[in-house]
Amino acid sequence: MYPELNHFKQMKKEYDIDIARAQEKWQQLHKQKEWSSNEYEELLNAYGVRNSKITMDDLTEVKNKYLFAMEKERNAMEQLDELKENRDDRLSEYLKTVYSSRDRELDTAKNSMEKKIHQLERLKAEYLMMVKQIQEIHAYRQSVEKETHEAITSYQQTYEPKEILPLYPSLARLEIPLSDIQHVFQKGELPDHLKKYIHFNDDPKRFPR
């Protein structure tokens, strides 16, 4: 595929990997924050009980752990949001290049295809001219047989005919059936009965310019 699209796909892949890692990190920190929050809440409830052994220092320590966990989770979320924003900005900006490059590739491929179609039209003309020549040769064979027959029989001799087969069954073999075209499209190679005539070298990576 063309370089600009490959670059776009590579950028997106790298961002997706970074975002997935950041997402996983945030989820872990979120669980830690939830655990710290529950611990702090339980300690608060225990602190309010009469004759509780929980001191204010204990409460402050757990509260600080909870606030620290909450701060880490918030930072991880900000990093995740920043990664997503950077991805969207870079990819959206690069889309202009991708579209421009796509049009270039499509136009180039279209021109190449039209050249090949023109070549096929020329080959079609040459094919029909050869058919005409074959028909003329066949007509000559028929005239040779006919005039020889007339000349010999006019001499009152028994004629020994030479069989001349019809031309059209032979020409029918030169037609290109739809199945052969579909075979080339789907398999990328010539049908077996035609491989003896030409080496079909098709490079799937690039087309002839």
FENNOR-V452203 format. One record per residue. N is the residue number from 1. RES is the residue in one letter. PHI is phi in radians with two decimals (999 if undefined). PSI is psi in degrees with one decimal (* if undefined). OMEGA is omega in whole degrees, -180 to 180 (none if undefined). Layout:
n-><N | N>
res-><RES | RES>
phi-><PHI | PHI>
psi-><PSI | PSI>
omega-><OMEGA | OMEGA>
This chain:
n-><1 | 2 | 3 | 4 | 5 | 6 | 7 | 8 | 9 | 10 | 11 | 12 | 13 | 14 | 15 | 16 | 17 | 18 | 19 | 20 | 21 | 22 | 23 | 24 | 25 | 26 | 27 | 28 | 29 | 30 | 31 | 32 | 33 | 34 | 35 | 36 | 37 | 38 | 39 | 40 | 41 | 42 | 43 | 44 | 45 | 46 | 47 | 48 | 49 | 50 | 51 | 52 | 53 | 54 | 55 | 56 | 57 | 58 | 59 | 60 | 61 | 62 | 63 | 64 | 65 | 66 | 67 | 68 | 69 | 70 | 71 | 72 | 73 | 74 | 75 | 76 | 77 | 78 | 79 | 80 | 81 | 82 | 83 | 84 | 85 | 86 | 87 | 88 | 89 | 90 | 91 | 92 | 93 | 94 | 95 | 96 | 97 | 98 | 99 | 100 | 101 | 102 | 103 | 104 | 105 | 106 | 107 | 108 | 109 | 110 | 111 | 112 | 113 | 114 | 115 | 116 | 117 | 118 | 119 | 120 | 121 | 122 | 123 | 124 | 125 | 126 | 127 | 128 | 129 | 130 | 131 | 132 | 133 | 134 | 135 | 136 | 137 | 138 | 139 | 140 | 141 | 142 | 143 | 144 | 145 | 146 | 147 | 148 | 149 | 150 | 151 | 152 | 153 | 154 | 155 | 156 | 157 | 158 | 159 | 160 | 161 | 162 | 163 | 164 | 165 | 166 | 167 | 168 | 169 | 170 | 171 | 172 | 173 | 174 | 175 | 176 | 177 | 178 | 179 | 180 | 181 | 182 | 183 | 184 | 185 | 186 | 187 | 188 | 189 | 190 | 191 | 192 | 193 | 194 | 195 | 196 | 197 | 198 | 199 | 200 | 201 | 202 | 203 | 204 | 205 | 206 | 207 | 208 | 209>
res-><M | Y | P | E | L | N | H | F | K | Q | M | K | K | E | Y | D | I | D | I | A | R | A | Q | E | K | W | Q | Q | L | H | K | Q | K | E | W | S | S | N | E | Y | E | E | L | L | N | A | Y | G | V | R | N | S | K | I | T | M | D | D | L | T | E | V | K | N | K | Y | L | F | A | M | E | K | E | R | N | A | M | E | Q | L | D | E | L | K | E | N | R | D | D | R | L | S | E | Y | L | K | T | V | Y | S | S | R | D | R | E | L | D | T | A | K | N | S | M | E | K | K | I | H | Q | L | E | R | L | K | A | E | Y | L | M | M | V | K | Q | I | Q | E | I | H | A | Y | R | Q | S | V | E | K | E | T | H | E | A | I | T | S | Y | Q | Q | T | Y | E | P | K | E | I | L | P | L | Y | P | S | L | A | R | L | E | I | P | L | S | D | I | Q | H | V | F | Q | K | G | E | L | P | D | H | L | K | K | Y | I | H | F | N | D | D | P | K | R | F | P | R>
phi-><999 | -1.26 | -1.00 | -1.11 | -1.21 | -1.05 | -1.14 | -1.05 | -1.13 | -1.17 | -1.04 | -1.09 | -1.06 | -1.13 | -1.13 | -1.06 | -1.14 | -1.11 | -1.19 | -1.11 | -1.15 | -1.13 | -1.13 | -1.13 | -1.08 | -1.09 | -1.07 | -1.11 | -1.18 | -1.14 | -1.12 | -1.10 | -1.13 | -1.10 | -1.13 | -1.13 | -1.12 | -1.13 | -1.11 | -1.14 | -1.13 | -1.12 | -1.21 | -1.09 | -1.12 | -1.20 | -1.14 | -1.44 | -1.38 | -1.05 | 1.08 | -1.18 | -1.56 | -1.33 | -1.72 | -1.11 | -1.10 | -1.07 | -1.12 | -1.12 | -1.08 | -1.20 | -1.10 | -1.10 | -1.09 | -1.14 | -1.13 | -1.16 | -1.14 | -1.17 | -1.15 | -1.11 | -1.12 | -1.13 | -1.10 | -1.12 | -1.17 | -1.12 | -1.10 | -1.11 | -1.11 | -1.16 | -1.07 | -1.12 | -1.16 | -1.08 | -1.03 | -1.09 | -1.16 | -1.18 | -1.20 | -1.11 | -1.16 | -1.34 | -1.02 | -1.05 | -1.15 | -1.10 | -1.11 | -1.09 | -1.20 | -1.03 | -1.07 | -1.05 | -1.13 | -1.13 | -1.14 | -1.11 | -1.13 | -1.12 | -1.09 | -1.10 | -1.11 | -1.14 | -1.11 | -1.14 | -1.11 | -1.09 | -1.09 | -1.13 | -1.10 | -1.14 | -1.10 | -1.11 | -1.12 | -1.12 | -1.04 | -1.18 | -1.15 | -1.19 | -1.07 | -1.06 | -1.12 | -1.09 | -1.10 | -1.16 | -1.13 | -1.10 | -1.12 | -1.13 | -1.05 | -1.11 | -1.19 | -1.06 | -1.13 | -1.13 | -1.24 | -1.13 | -1.04 | -1.12 | -1.16 | -1.26 | -1.21 | -1.20 | -1.58 | 1.07 | -1.98 | -1.28 | -1.64 | -1.75 | -1.24 | -1.97 | -1.23 | -2.04 | -1.24 | -1.05 | -1.41 | -1.13 | -1.03 | -1.20 | -1.19 | -1.07 | -1.20 | -1.52 | -1.21 | -1.75 | -1.25 | -1.04 | -1.10 | -1.18 | -1.13 | -1.11 | -1.10 | -1.13 | -1.10 | -1.45 | -1.68 | 1.26 | -2.63 | -1.27 | -1.04 | -0.98 | -1.27 | -1.96 | -1.12 | -1.22 | -1.59 | -2.69 | -1.58 | -1.54 | -1.85 | -1.98 | -1.65 | -1.24 | -1.37 | -2.39 | -1.81 | -1.10 | -1.60>
psi-><164.7 | 151.7 | -41.2 | -38.5 | -40.0 | -41.1 | -41.8 | -46.3 | -37.4 | -43.4 | -46.5 | -40.9 | -44.9 | -42.0 | -41.1 | -39.8 | -46.3 | -40.5 | -38.5 | -40.3 | -43.6 | -37.1 | -42.7 | -41.6 | -44.5 | -41.5 | -41.1 | -44.9 | -32.3 | -40.9 | -41.1 | -40.5 | -42.3 | -40.1 | -43.5 | -37.9 | -44.0 | -40.9 | -42.4 | -41.7 | -41.7 | -38.6 | -36.6 | -43.5 | -40.8 | -33.0 | -29.4 | -6.6 | 141.7 | 140.1 | 27.5 | 144.3 | -1.0 | 126.1 | 167.2 | -34.0 | -41.1 | -44.2 | -42.9 | -40.4 | -46.5 | -36.5 | -43.6 | -38.0 | -41.6 | -44.7 | -36.6 | -42.6 | -37.7 | -37.9 | -42.9 | -40.7 | -41.7 | -41.3 | -40.7 | -38.4 | -39.3 | -40.9 | -41.0 | -45.6 | -37.9 | -40.2 | -44.8 | -39.9 | -43.9 | -41.9 | -49.7 | -40.3 | -47.8 | -45.2 | -39.1 | -41.1 | -38.3 | -15.3 | -33.0 | -42.6 | -40.0 | -45.9 | -42.5 | -42.7 | -38.1 | -45.9 | -40.2 | -47.2 | -42.4 | -41.8 | -42.1 | -44.2 | -37.8 | -43.9 | -41.9 | -42.6 | -42.0 | -35.6 | -42.1 | -39.0 | -41.0 | -40.6 | -39.9 | -37.9 | -40.1 | -42.7 | -35.0 | -41.3 | -44.1 | -38.3 | -47.2 | -33.9 | -38.3 | -35.6 | -42.3 | -43.7 | -40.1 | -42.5 | -39.2 | -40.0 | -42.0 | -41.1 | -36.4 | -42.4 | -42.0 | -40.9 | -35.8 | -47.0 | -43.4 | -47.6 | -34.2 | -43.0 | -46.4 | -40.7 | -43.1 | -42.3 | -26.3 | -19.3 | 7.5 | 41.3 | 150.2 | 130.7 | 136.1 | 98.7 | 155.4 | 121.4 | 129.6 | 112.3 | 152.7 | 150.5 | -34.5 | -36.0 | -36.7 | -39.9 | -29.6 | -29.3 | -17.1 | -10.4 | 147.6 | 105.4 | 156.6 | -32.7 | -35.1 | -40.7 | -44.5 | -35.6 | -44.0 | -42.1 | -45.1 | -39.3 | -20.8 | 24.0 | 164.6 | 151.0 | 152.7 | -38.0 | -6.2 | -8.1 | -24.5 | -17.1 | -30.6 | 148.8 | 114.2 | 100.4 | 101.8 | 120.0 | 111.0 | -12.8 | -43.5 | 153.1 | 155.6 | 136.1 | *>
omega-><-173 | -169 | -176 | 178 | 177 | 179 | 178 | 180 | 179 | 177 | -179 | 179 | -180 | 178 | 180 | 179 | -180 | -179 | 179 | 178 | 179 | 178 | 179 | 179 | 180 | 180 | 178 | 180 | 177 | 177 | 178 | 178 | 179 | 179 | 178 | 179 | 179 | 180 | 179 | 180 | 179 | -180 | 176 | 179 | -180 | -179 | -178 | -180 | 179 | 179 | 179 | 178 | 180 | 180 | 177 | 177 | 177 | -178 | 180 | -180 | -180 | 178 | 179 | 176 | 179 | 180 | 178 | 179 | 179 | 178 | 179 | 179 | -180 | 178 | 179 | 178 | 178 | 177 | 179 | 179 | 180 | 177 | -180 | 180 | 178 | 178 | -178 | -179 | -176 | -178 | 179 | 179 | -177 | 179 | 179 | 179 | -180 | -179 | 179 | 180 | 177 | 179 | 178 | -179 | 180 | 179 | 179 | 179 | 179 | 179 | 178 | 180 | -180 | 176 | 179 | 178 | 177 | 178 | 178 | 177 | 178 | 177 | 177 | 178 | 178 | 178 | -178 | 177 | 177 | 175 | 178 | 179 | 177 | 180 | 180 | 178 | 179 | 179 | 178 | 178 | 179 | -179 | 176 | -179 | -177 | -176 | 176 | 178 | -179 | -178 | -176 | -179 | 177 | 177 | 179 | 176 | 176 | -175 | 176 | -174 | 175 | -176 | 175 | -176 | 178 | -176 | -169 | 177 | 178 | 179 | -179 | 179 | -178 | 178 | 180 | -180 | 179 | -179 | 178 | 179 | 179 | 179 | 180 | 180 | -172 | -176 | -178 | -180 | 179 | 171 | -175 | -175 | 179 | -176 | -178 | -176 | -174 | 176 | -176 | -178 | -177 | 177 | -177 | -176 | -178 | 176 | 178 | 180 | none>
